[in-house]
Amino acid sequence: MVRILVVDNGGQWTHREWRVLKYLGVDTEIVPRETPWEKLADVDGLVLSGGAPSGVTLETMGENPTYLAKLSCPILGICAGAQVMGLHYGGTLAPAKAPEFGKARLSLVDETGGRILAGFPKVSTVWESHNDEVSVVPRGFRLLARSDNCAMQAMEHETQPRFAVQFHPEVEHTEHGETVFRNFIAACRM
């Protein structure tokens, strides 16, 4: 059985991420973001949950940067988790020109959807809750999707198993959200 842990970054929907993984047959639990990386070294994958809608820095996200630096397993960053991933790999985080709360229209930039959005239609509805966004995608990452107000809604590393979505796939209002988790679980089985 695949073991994927959810790192609690204080997001309002962290338990939903855990619940979706549990529903999909994954051995999962929620762990604090201060958990030493050595205690996570044997997992098959890690989800960096959402957090506060604004103010993500490498210093305020606990051990998230260490997990990204030290663990070789697949890692999925959601919302604040995506933002810390962008910062860690050299991207830029900035206040959104128009913060997004509620429904937004997701448009694929890469029609394949990459690995994490494989199976997504060209346009779909997703659920948002953020003031900030990755304004410059880090080198080595491929932009997969955007929305009308956010230039980076999904990205993935070209060679490492690192995936990030700004939207919340765990929320039922996101169309095809379960697909994100299914694709991530598939990456964790490789």
ROMARRO-434524 format. One record per atom (N, C-alpha, C): residue in three letters; y, z, x. Coordinates in pm, whole numbers, padded with zeros to 5 digits, always signed. Atoms other than C-alpha are relative to their C-alpha. Layout:
<sites>
alaYZX/...
</sites>
This chain:
<sites>
met-00118+00000+00084/met+00000+00000+00000/met+00125+00000+00089/val-00125+00009-00075/val+00348-00088+00125/val+00081+00128-00021/arg-00083-00121+00006/arg+00570+00212+00207/arg+00144-00036+00034/ile-00142+00031-00016/ile+00946+00160+00158/ile+00080+00122-00043/leu-00083-00114+00032/leu+01193+00447+00172/leu+00140-00045-00040/val-00137+00026+00043/val+01533+00454+00001/val+00089+00106+00063/val-00094-00091-00064/val+01812+00610+00208/val+00113+00028-00099/asp-00100-00041+00098/asp+02045+00806-00020/asp+00138+00007+00065/asn-00136+00003-00051/asn+02404+00714+00063/asn+00100+00050-00106/gly-00087-00059+00101/gly+02539+00891-00244/gly+00036-00093-00115/gly-00028+00096+00107/gly+02534+00591-00476/gly-00045+00051-00136/gln+00033-00044+00134/gln+02522+00637-00850/gln-00134-00054-00051/trp+00124+00060+00048/trp+02211+00419-00885/trp-00115+00006+00101/thr+00106-00013-00100/thr+01997+00531-00589/thr-00136+00022-00065/his+00128-00025+00066/his+01728+00659-00825/his-00054-00125-00069/arg+00047+00126+00060/arg+01714+00320-00995/arg-00067-00087+00105/glu+00064+00076-00108/glu+01635+00157-00659/glu-00141+00053+00022/trp+00130-00065-00016/trp+01353+00407-00614/trp-00093-00037-00116/arg+00081+00026+00120/arg+01235+00349-00972/arg-00053-00143-00002/val+00045+00139-00003/val+01219-00032-00935/val-00112-00016+00101/leu+00105+00010-00102/leu+01017-00001-00614/leu-00129+00065-00050/lys+00117-00070+00054/lys+00782+00251-00781/lys-00069-00087-00105/tyr+00052+00088+00105/tyr+00741+00017-01081/tyr-00075-00119+00059/leu+00062+00116-00064/leu+00650-00267-00843/leu-00119+00039+00089/gly+00121-00043-00069/gly+00368-00059-00692/gly+00018+00041+00145/val-00030-00038-00138/val+00537+00055-00372/val-00011+00152+00015/asp-00005-00141-00037/asp+00480+00394-00208/asp+00142+00026+00048/thr-00142-00015-00031/thr+00841+00514-00203/thr+00047+00142-00025/glu-00070-00125+00025/glu+01065+00816-00185/glu+00144-00017+00047/ile-00140-00001-00040/ile+01434+00891-00145/ile+00016+00101+00112/val-00023-00091-00113/val+01544+01043+00188/val+00151+00010+00026/pro-00142-00015-00033/pro+01882+01182+00298/pro+00040-00092+00115/arg-00049+00090-00106/arg+02098+00959+00520/arg+00012+00068+00135/glu+00000-00072-00128/glu+02086+01228+00789/glu-00140+00012+00060/thr+00138-00007-00049/thr+01708+01188+00831/thr-00008-00066+00138/pro+00013+00061-00132/pro+01631+01131+01203/pro-00084-00127-00006/trp+00067+00130+00005/trp+01523+00773+01268/trp-00148+00010+00039/glu+00139-00014-00045/glu+01203+00891+01440/glu-00093+00033-00118/lys+00083-00035+00117/lys+01079+01028+01104/lys-00025-00121-00090/leu+00014+00121+00082/leu+01112+00676+00957/leu-00069-00113+00076/ala+00050+00106-00089/ala+00951+00485+01243/ala-00127-00068-00051/asp+00127+00060+00044/asp+00621+00421+01059/asp+00007-00063-00139/val-00011+00060+00134/val+00758+00285+00729/val-00006-00152+00009/asp+00006+00146+00004/asp+00713-00076+00622/asp+00135-00062-00030/gly-00132+00051+00032/gly+01072-00111+00501/gly+00092+00113-00040/leu-00103-00099+00030/leu+01397+00069+00431/leu+00107-00066-00087/val-00112+00044+00083/val+01658+00031+00157/val+00117+00094+00028/leu-00122-00078-00018/leu+02009+00148+00246/leu+00076-00008-00132/ser-00055+00003+00135/ser+02144+00248-00094/ser+00151-00018+00000/gly-00144+00002+00017/gly+02491+00209-00232/gly+00058+00138+00024/gly-00069-00127-00022/gly+02750+00481-00188/gly+00134-00003-00070/ala-00135-00002+00057/ala+03115+00543-00254/ala+00054-00142-00009/pro-00050+00136+00015/pro+03300+00234-00382/pro+00099-00044+00108/ser-00097+00035-00104/ser+03538+00249-00083/ser-00014+00096+00118/gly-00007-00089-00115/gly+03575+00391+00267/gly-00121+00003+00091/val+00116+00005-00088/val+03255+00287+00446/val+00046-00023+00144/thr-00018+00021-00144/thr+03271+00329+00825/thr-00133+00032+00066/leu+00124-00033-00071/leu+02999+00356+01087/leu-00014+00151+00018/glu+00002-00144-00020/glu+03096+00722+01128/glu-00031+00077-00129/thr+00018-00073+00125/thr+03072+00814+00758/thr-00135-00030-00068/met+00125+00042+00065/met+02731+00658+00684/met-00125+00065+00060/gly+00115-00073-00051/gly+02508+00917+00849/gly-00074-00077+00107/glu+00085+00065-00101/glu+02217+00769+01045/glu-00024-00148-00029/asn+00021+00142+00033/asn+02237+00423+00882/asn+00015-00092+00122/pro-00011+00087-00117/pro+02370+00258+01202/pro-00117+00017+00099/thr+00114-00024-00089/thr+02089+00422+01401/thr-00125-00069-00053/tyr+00116+00068+00057/tyr+01826+00290+01159/tyr+00006-00150+00032/leu-00017+00143-00027/leu+01968-00061+01204/leu-00026-00032+00147/ala+00015+00023-00143/ala+01966-00024+01583/ala-00142+00026+00050/lys+00127-00046-00056/lys+01629+00147+01632/lys-00125-00048-00072/leu+00120+00035+00076/leu+01394+00036+01354/leu-00020-00151-00005/ser+00029+00143+00003/ser+01220-00301+01358/ser-00048-00046-00138/cys+00048+00037+00133/cys+01099-00291+00996/cys+00111-00071-00078/pro-00102+00061+00085/pro+01277-00496+00727/pro+00092+00106-00062/ile-00099-00090+00061/ile+01597-00333+00598/ile+00084-00080-00097/leu-00083+00058+00104/leu+01779-00415+00275/leu+00119+00092-00024/gly-00120-00076+00030/gly+02140-00297+00241/gly+00055-00042-00134/ile-00056+00026+00133/ile+02279-00268-00112/ile+00139+00063-00007/cys-00138-00045+00017/cys+02657-00237-00174/cys+00050+00067+00129/ala-00046-00067-00122/ala+02771+00029+00079/ala-00099-00021+00114/gly+00101+00030-00102/gly+02441-00031+00262/gly+00020-00137+00061/ala-00033+00135-00050/ala+02536-00400+00291/ala+00123+00005+00089/gln-00124-00010-00077/gln+02879-00303+00418/gln-00023+00062+00137/val+00027-00062-00130/val+02748-00072+00691/val-00081-00097+00087/met+00074+00100-00076/met+02506-00350+00792/met+00095-00104+00058/gly-00099+00095-00049/gly+02794-00595+00818/gly+00080+00056+00117/leu-00077-00064-00108/leu+02997-00351+01031/leu-00084+00017+00125/his+00088-00027-00114/his+02702-00258+01253/his-00023-00126+00085/tyr+00029+00124-00073/tyr+02635-00620+01346/tyr+00125-00078+00040/gly-00122+00062-00051/gly+03000-00699+01421/gly+00084-00074-00102/gly-00082+00061+00104/gly+03133-00822+01088/gly+00123+00084-00029/thr-00123-00070+00036/thr+03457-00712+00927/thr-00007+00045-00146/leu-00008-00056+00135/leu+03502-00490+00623/leu+00147+00012-00037/ala-00140-00004+00044/ala+03823-00513+00420/ala+00006+00032-00149/pro-00016-00019+00144/pro+03960-00410+00081/pro-00013-00135-00071/ala+00016+00123+00077/ala+03861-00667-00180/ala+00134-00042-00059/lys-00123+00050+00064/lys+04142-00890-00307/lys+00002+00039-00146/ala+00014-00042+00138/ala+04013-00808-00654/ala-00129+00081-00010/pro+00120-00082+00010/pro+03773-00511-00668/pro-00082-00038-00124/glu+00090+00041+00109/glu+03470-00579-00886/glu-00074+00121-00055/phe+00073-00105+00071/phe+03335-00335-01144/phe-00053-00062-00128/gly+00058+00062+00117/gly+03093-00457-01407/gly-00058-00137+00035/lys+00064+00131-00017/lys+02965-00811-01455/lys+00083-00093+00087/ala-00062+00104-00082/ala+03038-01088-01206/ala-00095-00119+00004/arg+00080+00123-00009/arg+02919-01445-01160/arg-00039-00023+00145/leu+00053+00024-00134/leu+02697-01491-00854/leu-00028-00149+00015/ser+00025+00142-00029/ser+02693-01841-00701/ser-00067-00011+00136/leu+00066+00023-00129/leu+02447-01944-00433/leu+00083-00093+00086/val-00064+00085-00100/val+02609-02085-00122/val-00108-00081+00071/asp+00119+00062-00057/asp+02270-02162+00030/asp-00096-00022-00117/glu+00078+00029+00121/glu+02074-02336-00247/glu-00143+00052+00005/thr+00135-00055-00009/thr+01743-02202-00112/thr-00001+00148-00038/gly-00006-00144+00022/gly+01865-01844-00161/gly-00049+00080+00118/gly+00056-00071-00115/gly+01721-01763+00180/gly-00127+00071-00041/arg+00120-00075+00034/arg+01437-01514+00179/arg+00027+00102-00111/ile-00024-00110+00093/ile+01605-01239-00023/ile+00037-00048-00141/leu-00036+00053+00131/leu+01740-01457-00308/leu-00087-00119-00041/ala+00091+00109+00036/ala+01449-01703-00319/ala-00038+00014-00147/gly+00033-00002+00142/gly+01388-01797-00682/gly+00121+00022-00090/phe-00122-00017+00081/phe+01747-01732-00795/phe+00051-00136-00045/pro-00067+00124+00041/pro+01924-01999-01001/pro+00132-00014+00076/lys-00125+00027-00071/lys+02240-02157-00861/lys+00112+00095-00045/val-00100-00093+00053/val+02454-01931-01086/val-00071+00103-00088/ser+00058-00107+00083/ser+02362-01595-01241/ser+00103+00112-00015/thr-00087-00116+00023/thr+02519-01270-01363/thr-00055+00120+00075/val+00038-00120-00074/val+02514-00960-01142/val+00096+00113-00036/trp-00081-00118+00028/trp+02653-00606-01170/trp+00061+00050+00130/glu-00078-00039-00118/glu+02921-00485-00928/glu+00061+00139-00015/ser-00073-00127-00004/ser+03082-00156-00824/ser+00053+00020+00141/his-00053-00013-00136/his+03296-00196-00513/his+00149-00032+00007/asn-00140+00026-00033/asn+03652-00184-00380/asn+00012-00081+00128/asp-00001+00065-00131/asp+03567-00315-00032/asp-00109-00105+00007/glu+00102+00103-00017/glu+03366-00610+00093/glu-00008-00043+00146/val+00013+00061-00132/val+03232-00774+00408/val+00083-00128-00005/ser-00092+00114+00005/ser+03521-01015+00467/ser-00034-00106+00106/val+00046+00093-00104/val+03376-01171+00785/val-00147+00031+00025/val+00144-00016-00020/val+02998-01220+00802/val-00028+00007+00150/pro+00028-00012-00144/pro+02859-01106+01139/pro-00075-00121+00056/arg+00074+00106-00068/arg+02729-01357+01393/arg-00149+00027-00013/gly+00144-00013+00014/gly+02360-01423+01348/gly-00044+00014-00144/phe+00032-00010+00142/phe+02379-01381+00970/phe+00037-00128-00071/arg-00024+00118+00082/arg+02365-01656+00712/arg+00049+00046-00137/leu-00054-00030+00132/leu+02581-01636+00400/leu-00087-00070-00104/leu+00087+00055+00103/leu+02366-01685+00089/leu+00069-00017-00134/ala-00062+00005+00133/ala+02588-01615-00212/ala+00137+00066+00002/arg-00135-00055+00017/arg+02940-01532-00325/arg+00025+00018-00149/ser-00044-00007+00139/ser+03120-01444-00647/ser+00144-00050-00004/asp-00137+00050+00011/asp+03460-01549-00779/asp+00098+00082+00081/asn-00094-00089-00069/asn+03626-01247-00615/asn-00051+00057+00131/cys+00060-00058-00121/cys+03394-01164-00324/cys-00070-00110+00080/ala+00052+00110-00083/ala+03318-01403-00038/ala-00143+00023+00047/met+00136-00029-00046/met+02996-01223+00067/met-00070+00086-00105/gln+00083-00074+00096/gln+02758-01127-00212/gln-00143+00017+00052/ala+00134-00013-00059/ala+02439-01183-00009/ala-00001-00070+00134/met+00016+00059-00133/met+02353-01249+00353/met-00132+00050+00057/glu+00119-00046-00071/glu+02052-01226+00580/glu+00007-00049+00143/his+00001+00035-00141/his+01995-01232+00952/his-00091-00120+00022/glu+00077+00123-00025/glu+01865-01558+01094/glu-00134+00027+00066/thr+00125-00025-00071/thr+01594-01399+01310/thr-00060+00139-00025/gln+00049-00136+00024/gln+01567-01026+01228/gln-00018+00023-00151/pro+00021-00026+00144/pro+01440-00886+00895/pro+00109+00093-00056/arg-00116-00074+00051/arg+01786-00772+00779/arg+00061-00078-00116/phe-00047+00063+00123/phe+01906-00847+00425/phe+00109+00088-00061/ala-00108-00077+00060/ala+02222-00744+00241/ala+00048-00067-00127/val-00060+00048+00124/val+02352-00776-00113/val+00112+00095-00039/gln-00111-00082+00043/gln+02691-00653-00231/gln-00020+00048-00144/phe+00024-00035+00140/phe+02582-00651-00596/phe-00116+00100-00011/his+00103-00100+00023/his+02339-00404-00751/his-00121-00060-00072/pro+00118+00061+00063/pro+01995-00563-00811/pro-00082+00100-00082/glu+00077-00103+00069/glu+01859-00231-00941/glu+00048+00026-00143/val-00059-00023+00132/val+02082-00235-01251/val-00049-00108-00097/glu+00060+00094+00095/glu+01936-00398-01563/glu+00095-00113-00039/his-00096+00105+00034/his+02257-00598-01621/his-00001-00115+00102/thr+00012+00106-00100/thr+02184-00798-01303/thr-00119-00088-00035/glu+00108+00095+00025/glu+01986-01108-01389/glu-00078-00022+00129/his+00089+00028-00114/his+01689-01159-01155/his+00004+00108+00108/gly-00007-00108-00098/gly+01752-00824-00984/gly-00135+00039+00056/glu+00134-00035-00046/glu+01382-00749-00970/glu-00050-00098+00106/thr+00038+00101-00099/thr+01340-01073-00772/thr+00042+00041+00140/val-00047-00048-00131/val+01547-00923-00488/val-00102+00098+00056/phe+00096-00100-00047/phe+01305-00630-00467/phe-00136-00062+00030/arg+00128+00068-00027/arg+00997-00853-00495/arg+00005-00076+00133/asn-00015+00074-00125/asn+01129-01072-00212/asn+00003+00095+00120/phe-00005-00098-00109/phe+01204-00765-00001/phe-00138+00058+00026/ile+00137-00052-00018/ile+00856-00623-00061/ile-00086-00103+00074/ala+00076+00106-00069/ala+00709-00958+00047/ala+00035-00002+00149/ala-00041-00004-00142/ala+00913-00938+00371/ala-00060+00121+00069/cys+00057-00122-00059/cys+00779-00585+00428/cys-00150-00012+00022/arg+00145+00020-00017/arg+00420-00710+00398/arg-00033-00089+00118/met+00027+00095-00109/met+00459-00962+00681/met-00031+00071+00130/
</sites>
